[in-house]
């Protein structure tokens, strides 16, 4: 699930600037969206909320996203307002979880034929291509969520100097393995197809293999380091 990219909800609860937005998705699910900008402390709070809600007997499944949590119920609640109040109460409890995962090193070819948006990133940031590449591979990244495609990890930790908005018109055929920047996040594409993120390099490492257990290389809480295997500028 891509953070804050679900279909338009049917009902939205009233919120203030410091409260989450709780929306109904159909008749049997709730989406809790954290207030404020995307950051790691907010994501840790989402992880804590997921940990608290998952054991509820009426919950079928939870899907943590980027600063949001989808709670799927076993059946339509008889008292939806009461359930929303319980979700709100859990959010108000000042808890956070820092997931401890493995460290994954991903060799990258920066520049070259697959880095079709590197020049645009340079223009937007005002930095040279080598500086953009350096700031990217020197980052320490945390996997905050998986979604949008099987095994795709949303990575937090991008240097704000190389922030790059997502494209208004996506690339129609971005290759699997392309290293990208989307806003204040970065990642490695797991499918070949349309993609609105900005390509700066390429990684050969397989991010998702359905024959393996688990099939996804990354998991929430993992740390990621990009290794500049080759730089073609």
C-alpha positions in Angstrom: 0.0 0.0 0.0 1.4 3.4 -0.9 1.0 5.9 1.9 -2.1 8.1 1.5 -2.9 6.8 -1.9 -6.0 4.8 -1.3 -9.3 5.4 -2.9 -11.5 8.3 -1.7 -13.1 7.2 1.6 -16.8 7.3 2.3 -16.6 8.9 5.7 -13.9 11.1 7.3 -13.8 11.8 11.0 -13.4 15.4 12.3 -9.8 16.1 13.2 -7.6 18.9 14.5 -4.0 19.6 13.4 -2.7 17.2 16.0 -5.2 14.4 15.6 -5.2 11.5 13.1 -7.7 11.4 10.3 -9.8 8.2 10.6 -11.7 7.2 7.4 -13.9 4.3 6.6 -12.9 2.2 3.6 -16.1 0.4 2.5 -18.0 -1.0 5.4 -15.3 -3.2 7.0 -12.1 -1.3 7.2 -10.6 1.9 8.7 -7.7 4.0 7.5 -5.9 6.0 10.2 -3.6 8.7 8.8 -1.1 10.4 11.0 -1.1 14.2 11.2 1.9 16.3 10.1 4.7 15.6 7.7 6.3 12.2 7.0 9.1 11.4 9.4 10.5 8.5 11.3 9.0 9.3 14.8 5.5 9.4 13.2 6.2 6.1 11.5 7.3 4.6 14.8 4.0 5.7 16.3 2.2 4.0 13.4 4.1 0.8 14.2 3.0 1.0 17.8 -0.6 1.5 16.8 -0.4 -1.5 14.6 1.0 -3.6 17.5 -1.7 -2.5 19.8 -4.7 -3.0 17.4 -3.6 -6.3 15.8 -4.8 -8.5 18.7 -8.3 -7.1 18.8 -10.7 -10.0 18.2 -12.7 -8.1 15.6 -9.5 -7.3 13.5 -8.8 -9.6 10.5 -5.7 -7.9 9.2 -3.6 -4.8 9.6 -1.6 -3.1 6.8 0.9 -0.5 8.0 1.7 2.1 5.3 3.7 5.3 5.1 2.4 7.2 8.2 -0.9 5.4 8.0 -2.5 2.2 9.1 -5.3 0.2 7.4 -7.3 -1.9 9.8 -9.4 -4.6 8.2 -12.3 -6.0 10.2 -13.8 -9.5 10.2 -17.3 -8.0 9.7 -19.1 -4.6 9.6 -19.0 -3.2 13.2 -22.4 -2.7 14.9 -21.2 0.5 16.6 -18.7 2.1 14.2 -18.5 5.3 16.3 -17.4 3.3 19.3 -14.7 1.5 17.3 -13.4 4.8 15.9 -13.2 6.1 19.4 -11.1 3.1 20.4 -8.8 3.7 17.5 -8.5 7.4 18.5 -7.8 6.3 22.1 -5.0 4.0 21.0 -3.4 6.7 18.9 -3.5 9.1 21.9 -1.5 6.7 24.0 2.1 8.1 23.8 3.8 5.0 22.4 6.3 4.3 19.7 8.1 1.2 18.5 11.5 1.2 16.8 11.6 -2.0 14.8 14.9 -3.7 14.7 15.6 -5.3 11.4 18.5 -6.5 9.4 21.0 -4.3 7.4 20.8 -4.7 3.6 23.5 -3.4 1.3 22.4 -2.7 -2.3 25.1 -2.2 -4.9 24.1 0.5 -7.4 25.3 1.8 -10.8 24.7 5.5 -10.5 24.1 7.4 -13.7 24.2 5.6 -17.0 21.3 4.7 -19.3 18.8 4.1 -16.5 19.4 7.4 -14.7 17.1 9.3 -17.0 16.0 11.8 -14.3 19.4 12.5 -12.7 19.8 15.7 -14.7 16.3 16.9 -13.5 17.3 16.2 -9.9 20.5 18.3 -10.4 18.5 21.1 -11.9 15.9 21.1 -9.0 18.5 20.8 -6.3 21.1 23.1 -7.8 23.8 20.5 -7.2 26.1 18.7 -9.5 25.5 15.1 -10.5 28.4 13.8 -8.4 27.2 15.6 -5.3 23.6 14.2 -5.8 25.0 10.7 -6.1 27.3 11.2 -3.1 24.5 12.4 -0.9 22.3 9.5 -2.0 24.7 6.7 -1.3 26.0 8.2 1.9 22.5 8.1 3.4 21.4 5.7 6.1 17.9 4.5 5.3 15.1 2.8 7.2 12.4 0.7 5.6 9.2 2.3 6.9 6.7 0.2 4.9 6.2 -2.1 1.9 3.6 -1.4 -0.7 2.6 -0.2 -4.2 4.1 -3.3 -5.6 5.2 -6.6 -4.0 8.3 -6.1 -2.0 8.8 -2.4 -2.8 10.3 -0.7 0.3 9.6 3.0 1.1 12.9 4.2 2.5 13.3 7.1 5.0 16.5 8.9 5.4 17.0 10.9 2.2 19.1 14.0 2.5 16.7 17.0 2.1 19.1 18.6 -0.3 18.2 16.0 -2.9 14.5 16.1 -2.3 12.7 15.8 -5.7 8.9 15.9 -6.2 7.3 13.0 -8.0 6.6 13.5 -11.7 3.3 14.9 -12.8 3.5 12.7 -15.8 5.0 9.3 -15.0 7.6 7.4 -17.1 5.7 4.8 -19.0 8.3 2.0 -18.8 10.8 2.2 -15.9 12.8 -1.0 -15.5 12.7 -3.2 -12.5 15.8 -2.4 -10.4 15.8 1.3 -11.1 16.9 3.4 -8.0 14.5 6.3 -7.6 13.7 9.4 -5.5 10.1 10.4 -4.8 9.7 13.4 -2.6 11.6 12.7 0.6 11.7 9.0 0.0 13.9 6.7 -2.1 13.6 3.1 -3.2 14.3 0.4 -5.8 11.5 -0.4 -8.3 10.4 -4.1 -8.2 8.4 -4.1 -11.4 8.9 -2.8 -14.9 6.1 -0.4 -15.9 4.8 3.2 -15.3 6.5 5.0 -12.5 6.3 8.6 -11.2 9.5 8.6 -9.2 12.8 10.0 -10.5 15.5 7.6 -11.7 19.1 8.1 -10.7 20.7 4.7 -11.0 20.2 0.9 -11.3 20.5 -2.1 -8.9 20.8 -5.7 -10.1 19.8 -7.1 -6.7 16.5 -9.0 -6.7 14.1 -7.2 -4.3 11.2 -9.7 -4.6 11.3 -13.4 -5.4 8.0 -15.4 -4.9 10.0 -18.6 -4.7 11.8 -17.5 -1.5 10.6 -17.3 2.1 10.0 -14.5 2.8 9.6 -13.4 -0.9 10.5 -9.7 -0.1 14.1 -8.9 0.5 13.1 -5.9 2.7 10.9 -5.6 5.7 9.7 -2.7 7.9 12.5 -1.7 10.3 15.3 -2.9 8.1 18.3 -0.6 7.4 19.5 0.0 3.9 22.8 1.2 2.6 23.4 1.9 -1.1 26.9 0.9 -2.3 28.2 2.9 -5.3 29.4 -0.1 -7.3 29.9 2.0 -10.5 29.4 5.7 -11.3 28.7 6.6 -15.0 28.5 10.3 -15.3 
